[in-house]
Amino acid sequence: MNNQDIRLDLLRRLESNPHFTQRELSREMGVSLGKVNYCIKKLTGKGLIKLSNFTNNQNKMGYAYILTPGGIEEKSRLTFSFLKRKIVEYEILKKEINTLQLQSEEMANEK
């Protein structure tokens, strides 16, 4: 998973559940807790997410990560970029499969 994919995954997950803990995000995304912490700090620093603390929460660790309008825009941009990359990968894989199928048919006909 490259950094763009991690950022996209993080933004998507936070948008769907702003109350995720960093530990939960780490576990669900399959990346280290340190990586999640680093990415959240960078996204916060860029103004793409903001951190809200619920002081009325009995568990004083109650935070929510809210996507800003810039964060929503960045998520859209990353989604489009991800989709373009995956379409190219799909086309390459499709050509490779077709080539292998033809080779396989040729080998079967030679027998």
N, C-alpha and C positions, 0 to 999 in steps of 0.2 A: 504494500500500500504506500503510495507516494504522499508527500505532504499535502498536495491539493486534494487528494482523495480523503485524507484524514480530516482536513478542514471541512470539506463538504459533509462527510459523515457526522462530524461533531455539530455543525450548524443544523443539519436535518434532525438529529436526535434532540438537540436543545429546543428546537422549534416545536417538536411533538411533545416534549416533556421538560419544561424549564426547571423542574425540581430534581432532575438527576443529580446525584453526587458525582464528584470526579471519580471516585472508586467504582461506582456503577458504570459510568461511561467507559472507564478503562477496561473493565471486565467485558462489557457488551461489544466494544469495538476491537478487542484483542490487541490493544497497545498498552504500553506501560503507563502507570499512574503519573510518572514524571512527564511523559509526552503529553498527556491530557492537560496537566497543569500548565505546561509550557504553552500549549496551543491556546488555552483559555486566556492566559495572560496576554498573549499576542493579539488575540481577537478583541479582548477588552481594550488593549492599548490602541488598536486601530479604530475603536469606536463601533465595532460590528456587533458586539454584545455588551450588555450592561448587567451588573450584578446587583441584585436587590436582596437585602437582609430583612427577614420578617422578625422584627424584635419582639412581637407578641407571641412568637412561637416558644413553647416550653423548651424545645430543643434549640438552644441559641445558635445552632449551626444551620438553621433553616435558611437556605439561600435559593434564589431563582435566577437563572440565566436567561435574560430576555434579549431576543434579537432586535437590534435597532433597524430602522429603515435601510441603513447602509448594509447591515447584516443580511437582510432579506434580499437586497440587490446582489450582494456577493454570493449568496447561496444560489441564486438564479444563474449568475455568470458561471459559477463552478459546475452547476448541473449541466448547462449547455456545453461547456468544455468537456466534461466527462462523457456526455452522450456522443459528441463528435468523435472522441477517441475510441469509444467502444464500437461505434459503427465502422470505423476504419479497421479495427481489430477483427470484427465480424467478417468484413469483406475479405480480408487476408485469409482468415481461417476457412471461409467458404471456398475460396479458390484452391487452397491446399487440400481440402476434403475432396473436391471434384477431381483434382489431379491424382490423388491416391486411389479414388474409385476407378478412374480410367486405367491406371496402372494395374490394379487388382483384376479388372475385367480382362485386360490383355494377357496377364499371366494365366488366368483361368482358361482362356481360349487357346493358349499355346499347349496346354496339356492334352 
